[in-house]
Amino acid sequence: MVENRPVATVLSHLVLVLGVIIVAFPVYITFVASTQTAEQIVQNVPMSLWPGDNFLNSYRFALFGGVTEYGTRVPPAAPMLMVSLISALTIALGKIAISLLSAFAVVYFRFPGRSLVFWMIFITLMLPVEVRILPTYKVVSDLGLLNTYAGLTVPLIASATATFLFRQFFLTIPDELVEAARIDGAGPMKFFKDVLLPLSTTSIAALFVIQFIYGWNQYLWPLLMTTDENMYPVVMGIKRMISGGDAATEWNAVMATAMLAMIPPALVVLLMQKWFVKGLVDTEK
């Protein structure tokens, strides 16, 4: 029997509403600022909380760039968004592909040192990115991959976390399926393609959402990797749009670019929400 507790229900809803306000209010401020002119944002203190009438101009200026009346050049956000999208998709799909194959090899193949190999992969979780970023940069630089998509994505593709999650999921698959596939004459890759991949769909979807957002939000590695403005991701581009010193910052263009940068990861989460939640629940089971 479910007890009816109106006070607890109202309190829980108030907490949820408060949490939504705390999270959504900065996003709303960013949107409002993107609809006003730079002068309105700077001169009106505090800034108006109502959207302005400069929406189309701000977003057109943010997407395609240009030179302000003060002589400040604003780089276009459209190429940066494309760089971020390509990098995020490559990192997410690459991590999933390599992790699936690594977990498949560790679980279903018998070879000397199998456990040692898995623990060598797993122990990399204890090494923060900052510890290995300079050696990685040296390798990428020696290979001539600076200012390339390969340099932006390949060093970030390996994932011990995804390998561990897929390994744990593969261990829950009944041995009867393996025996049945072997009796039917299925080889290792056919078993992987026809049995493991369909069973792993929800886990793949959940990891894709996580890894896409991880790739989209990369800042430190592109900051070291790129010196060409054409290879800047949007997260790095937003920082470059904020002028220092006496130069005027076009805050409406900065805020419009920030809003545009939120759209792709938000769409991925919204469109794959059902699969994402199901994948996490199935993984827990």
ZATOR-74495 format. One record per residue (C-alpha): x, y, z; residue number from 1; residue in one letter. Coordinates in Angstrom, 3 decimals, m for minus. Example, Ala and Ser with C-alpha at 12.3 -4.5 7.8 and 13.67 -1.06 7.14 Angstrom:
REM ZATOR-74495
- px;py;pz;num;residuo
- 12.300;m4.500;7.800;1;A
- 13.670;m1.060;7.140;2;S
***
This chain:
REM ZATOR-74495
- px;py;pz;num;residuo
- 0.000;0.000;0.000;1;M
- 1.371;3.392;m1.034;2;V
- 0.981;6.015;1.664;3;E
- m0.414;9.402;0.681;4;N
- 1.816;12.119;2.119;5;R
- 0.834;15.493;0.646;6;P
- 3.503;17.412;2.567;7;V
- 6.305;15.161;1.317;8;A
- 4.946;15.342;m2.238;9;T
- 4.794;19.142;m2.195;10;V
- 8.275;19.369;m0.654;11;L
- 9.790;17.033;m3.239;12;S
- 8.210;19.005;m6.077;13;H
- 9.495;22.269;m4.629;14;L
- 13.013;20.830;m4.479;15;V
- 12.738;19.690;m8.097;16;L
- 11.439;23.086;m9.242;17;V
- 14.254;24.830;m7.352;18;L
- 16.812;22.540;m8.994;19;G
- 15.393;23.269;m12.450;20;V
- 15.513;27.022;m11.792;21;I
- 19.123;26.853;m10.621;22;I
- 20.158;24.918;m13.732;23;V
- 17.989;26.734;m16.274;24;A
- 18.436;30.342;m15.136;25;F
- 22.041;30.747;m16.445;26;P
- 20.923;29.267;m19.772;27;V
- 18.042;31.757;m19.904;28;Y
- 20.419;34.645;m19.148;29;I
- 22.693;33.454;m21.954;30;T
- 19.747;33.368;m24.369;31;F
- 18.542;36.838;m23.322;32;V
- 22.034;38.269;m23.777;33;A
- 22.241;36.707;m27.236;34;S
- 19.126;38.635;m28.332;35;T
- 20.481;42.052;m27.329;36;Q
- 23.222;44.258;m28.714;37;T
- 26.657;44.463;m27.141;38;A
- 25.932;48.023;m26.023;39;E
- 22.703;47.024;m24.288;40;Q
- 24.486;44.249;m22.385;41;I
- 27.341;46.486;m21.216;42;V
- 25.463;49.721;m20.552;43;Q
- 22.346;48.359;m18.848;44;N
- 23.375;47.350;m15.322;45;V
- 21.759;45.109;m14.330;46;P
- 21.036;43.633;m17.744;47;M
- 17.419;43.354;m18.804;48;S
- 15.895;39.929;m18.206;49;L
- 13.605;40.234;m21.229;50;W
- 14.689;39.131;m24.725;51;P
- 15.714;41.937;m27.052;52;G
- 15.062;42.549;m30.731;53;D
- 18.564;41.713;m31.990;54;N
- 18.045;37.944;m32.224;55;F
- 18.614;37.467;m35.975;56;L
- 21.553;39.877;m36.174;57;N
- 23.325;38.319;m33.185;58;S
- 23.019;34.748;m34.447;59;Y
- 23.900;35.682;m38.034;60;R
- 26.954;37.548;m36.739;61;F
- 27.902;34.605;m34.500;62;A
- 27.514;31.995;m37.264;63;L
- 29.278;33.831;m40.093;64;F
- 31.546;36.253;m38.207;65;G
- 32.586;39.723;m39.288;66;G
- 34.207;42.945;m38.132;67;V
- 32.523;45.135;m35.529;68;T
- 32.266;48.909;m35.714;69;E
- 35.190;49.059;m33.270;70;Y
- 37.401;47.067;m35.616;71;G
- 37.214;43.829;m33.600;72;T
- 37.084;40.707;m35.766;73;R
- 34.655;38.020;m34.611;74;V
- 35.486;34.558;m36.013;75;P
- 32.593;32.593;m37.535;76;P
- 31.132;29.874;m35.345;77;A
- 29.907;27.668;m38.209;78;A
- 33.343;26.122;m38.990;79;P
- 34.026;25.659;m35.282;80;M
- 30.719;23.855;m34.827;81;L
- 31.614;21.556;m37.724;82;M
- 35.029;20.781;m36.213;83;V
- 33.396;19.978;m32.867;84;S
- 30.747;17.794;m34.514;85;L
- 33.263;15.771;m36.538;86;I
- 35.558;15.387;m33.531;87;S
- 32.755;14.369;m31.163;88;A
- 31.315;11.801;m33.586;89;L
- 34.753;10.347;m34.339;90;T
- 35.682;10.100;m30.661;91;I
- 32.323;8.561;m29.665;92;A
- 32.181;6.012;m32.485;93;L
- 35.885;5.231;m32.220;94;G
- 35.707;4.646;m28.470;95;K
- 32.710;2.330;m28.864;96;I
- 34.277;0.335;m31.717;97;A
- 37.633;m0.177;m30.006;98;I
- 36.058;m0.899;m26.611;99;S
- 33.682;m3.479;m28.099;100;L
- 36.520;m5.326;m29.820;101;L
- 38.791;m5.091;m26.763;102;S
- 36.119;m6.428;m24.424;103;A
- 35.250;m9.175;m26.926;104;F
- 38.867;m10.300;m27.088;105;A
- 39.352;m10.224;m23.315;106;V
- 36.165;m12.200;m22.566;107;V
- 35.927;m14.752;m25.375;108;Y
- 39.510;m15.472;m26.391;109;F
- 41.912;m17.620;m24.370;110;R
- 45.489;m16.399;m24.595;111;F
- 48.417;m16.137;m22.155;112;P
- 48.276;m13.060;m19.962;113;G
- 44.629;m12.314;m20.699;114;R
- 43.956;m11.057;m17.170;115;S
- 47.175;m9.043;m17.206;116;L
- 46.124;m7.337;m20.444;117;V
- 42.737;m6.422;m18.989;118;F
- 44.232;m4.996;m15.815;119;W
- 46.793;m3.031;m17.828;120;M
- 43.851;m1.466;m19.683;121;I
- 41.893;m0.912;m16.492;122;F
- 44.801;0.670;m14.593;123;I
- 44.931;3.527;m17.107;124;T
- 41.836;4.881;m15.324;125;L
- 44.163;5.875;m12.488;126;M
- 46.237;8.078;m14.800;127;L
- 44.651;11.519;m15.241;128;P
- 44.807;13.172;m18.635;129;V
- 47.267;15.787;m17.391;130;E
- 49.854;13.089;m16.560;131;V
- 50.027;11.688;m20.088;132;R
- 49.128;14.732;m22.143;133;I
- 52.696;15.928;m22.803;134;L
- 54.020;12.507;m23.962;135;P
- 50.913;12.179;m26.134;136;T
- 51.520;15.621;m27.616;137;Y
- 55.144;14.660;m28.374;138;K
- 54.025;11.533;m30.236;139;V
- 51.346;13.406;m32.196;140;V
- 53.789;16.189;m33.052;141;S
- 56.448;13.735;m34.254;142;D
- 53.855;12.069;m36.493;143;L
- 52.953;15.424;m38.041;144;G
- 49.331;15.303;m36.882;145;L
- 49.087;18.806;m35.419;146;L
- 46.119;20.793;m36.757;147;N
- 44.461;17.655;m38.151;148;T
- 41.311;15.746;m37.288;149;Y
- 43.407;12.653;m36.648;150;A
- 45.463;14.520;m34.072;151;G
- 42.324;15.879;m32.413;152;L
- 40.574;12.519;m32.142;153;T
- 42.888;9.479;m32.294;154;V
- 44.657;10.099;m28.926;155;P
- 41.228;10.347;m27.228;156;L
- 39.661;7.242;m28.749;157;I
- 40.956;4.579;m26.343;158;A
- 38.652;4.178;m23.339;159;S
- 39.272;1.888;m20.381;160;A
- 35.863;2.780;m18.911;161;T
- 33.930;1.668;m21.989;162;A
- 36.044;m1.493;m22.270;163;T
- 35.292;m2.340;m18.641;164;F
- 31.542;m1.758;m19.079;165;L
- 31.346;m3.912;m22.208;166;F
- 33.418;m6.626;m20.531;167;R
- 31.051;m6.714;m17.575;168;Q
- 28.075;m6.917;m19.936;169;F
- 29.614;m9.721;m22.004;170;F
- 30.232;m11.737;m18.834;171;L
- 26.466;m11.776;m18.186;172;T
- 25.692;m13.394;m21.560;173;I
- 24.862;m17.112;m21.063;174;P
- 27.431;m19.644;m22.233;175;D
- 24.603;m21.472;m24.016;176;E
- 24.562;m18.741;m26.666;177;L
- 28.255;m19.263;m27.316;178;V
- 27.793;m23.020;m27.580;179;E
- 24.786;m22.641;m29.880;180;A
- 26.710;m20.310;m32.174;181;A
- 29.637;m22.725;m32.243;182;R
- 27.362;m25.649;m33.121;183;I
- 25.809;m23.615;m35.939;184;D
- 29.295;m23.084;m37.353;185;G
- 29.529;m19.380;m36.566;186;A
- 33.053;m18.016;m36.371;187;G
- 34.202;m15.468;m33.787;188;P
- 33.382;m12.383;m35.874;189;M
- 30.010;m13.766;m36.984;190;K
- 29.142;m14.435;m33.336;191;F
- 30.275;m10.903;m32.524;192;F
- 28.213;m9.361;m35.331;193;K
- 25.051;m11.456;m35.106;194;D
- 24.809;m12.067;m31.350;195;V
- 26.848;m9.639;m29.276;196;L
- 26.172;m6.431;m31.195;197;L
- 22.339;m6.760;m31.157;198;P
- 22.433;m7.571;m27.431;199;L
- 24.683;m4.565;m26.765;200;S
- 22.497;m1.985;m28.517;201;T
- 21.267;m0.211;m25.389;202;T
- 24.738;m0.159;m23.819;203;S
- 26.166;1.256;m27.048;204;I
- 23.486;3.977;m27.089;205;A
- 24.185;4.958;m23.477;206;A
- 27.926;5.115;m24.079;207;L
- 27.436;7.072;m27.313;208;F
- 25.613;9.834;m25.438;209;V
- 28.317;10.019;m22.760;210;I
- 31.232;9.892;m25.198;211;Q
- 29.678;12.375;m27.638;212;F
- 29.331;14.961;m24.874;213;I
- 32.880;14.129;m23.719;214;Y
- 34.226;14.739;m27.223;215;G
- 32.143;17.879;m27.753;216;W
- 33.370;19.512;m24.531;217;N
- 37.078;18.912;m25.143;218;Q
- 39.149;22.028;m24.436;219;Y
- 42.591;21.200;m23.021;220;L
- 43.700;18.796;m25.759;221;W
- 42.574;21.014;m28.699;222;P
- 44.251;23.957;m26.960;223;L
- 47.599;22.134;m27.252;224;L
- 46.900;20.507;m30.597;225;M
- 45.685;23.392;m32.727;226;T
- 47.345;26.588;m33.869;227;T
- 45.258;26.971;m37.021;228;D
- 42.015;28.882;m36.476;229;E
- 40.263;26.600;m38.973;230;N
- 40.748;23.680;m36.574;231;M
- 39.403;25.347;m33.429;232;Y
- 36.443;23.514;m31.827;233;P
- 33.574;25.679;m30.655;234;V
- 34.414;25.374;m26.936;235;V
- 37.859;26.756;m27.631;236;M
- 36.460;29.325;m30.050;237;G
- 34.169;30.811;m27.408;238;I
- 37.180;31.535;m25.211;239;K
- 39.011;33.113;m28.154;240;R
- 36.023;35.366;m28.850;241;M
- 36.357;36.994;m25.408;242;I
- 38.796;39.820;m26.034;243;S
- 41.339;40.871;m23.479;244;G
- 42.787;44.270;m22.649;245;G
- 41.201;47.323;m24.229;246;D
- 39.503;45.426;m27.066;247;A
- 35.721;45.402;m26.992;248;A
- 34.031;42.037;m26.569;249;T
- 30.911;41.403;m28.615;250;E
- 29.056;39.705;m25.782;251;W
- 25.921;39.150;m27.863;252;N
- 27.952;37.110;m30.385;253;A
- 29.695;35.221;m27.576;254;V
- 26.393;34.335;m25.944;255;M
- 24.825;33.387;m29.285;256;A
- 27.771;31.071;m29.980;257;T
- 27.381;29.561;m26.512;258;A
- 23.714;28.869;m27.214;259;M
- 24.569;27.290;m30.561;260;L
- 27.193;25.132;m28.832;261;A
- 24.534;23.756;m26.470;262;M
- 22.211;22.565;m29.231;263;I
- 23.996;19.433;m30.598;264;P
- 24.665;17.731;m27.234;265;P
- 21.177;18.682;m26.021;266;A
- 19.654;17.129;m29.160;267;L
- 21.688;13.947;m28.701;268;V
- 20.481;13.613;m25.107;269;V
- 16.844;14.353;m25.990;270;L
- 16.702;12.057;m29.016;271;L
- 18.482;9.179;m27.266;272;M
- 17.077;9.669;m23.773;273;Q
- 15.034;6.459;m23.828;274;K
- 17.968;4.349;m25.031;275;W
- 20.337;6.122;m22.650;276;F
- 18.245;5.351;m19.557;277;V
- 17.558;1.795;m20.699;278;K
- 21.241;1.221;m21.357;279;G
- 22.209;2.368;m17.874;280;L
- 19.507;0.211;m16.253;281;V
- 20.476;m2.838;m18.303;282;D
- 24.130;m2.294;m17.451;283;T
- 23.271;m2.216;m13.754;284;E
- 21.412;m5.504;m14.090;285;K
***
